[in-house]
Amino acid sequence: EHSTEHIYNEIAYLLSVMEGYNGTIFVYGQTGSGKSFTMHGLADSSSQKGIIPRAFEHIFESVQCAENTKFLLRASYLEIYNEDIRDLGADTKQKLE
């Protein structure tokens, strides 16, 4: 019942990744329940942008504002389905060990 903006602000925004901590968002639910939509959203709609694009915007805005600081950014987007793990940022058909 909540927008992705509300979910991002209440959950993901609070992760302290800009302070050097790892952040994880674990999305769980039945097939077809809206997990992928919540994470991706609609690229052309600012009101229905997903959590991932919102997080990237937030991180890169913070990096641009920081002076005399170096950052190493890494992001993973994995799916675990029927005990198979797939990297959704690469070849989505290839299973990981």
C-alpha positions, 0 to 999 in steps of 0.5 A: 500500500506504500509508494517506493519513495515511502519504502526507500525513505523508511528503510533503505535511506537509513542504511549507513552505506555512506559511513562505510558500512555494508547495506543489504536490502532483502526482499522476500515474497511469493512470485508475482507479489511485486518484489522486482517492481519495488526494486526496479520501478518505472524508469520514466516515472519519478514517482514510481522509481524503484529502490535501486535507482533511488539508492544510486541517486542518493549515493552518487549525490553524496559522493559529489558533495564529499570533498577530499574523500575517496569512495569504492562503490560495489553493488550486487543484485542477486536472486535466489529462486528454488535454491538457485542463485543468479546475478541479475546484474550480469547473465541472468540465465547463468547460475552461481555456485 
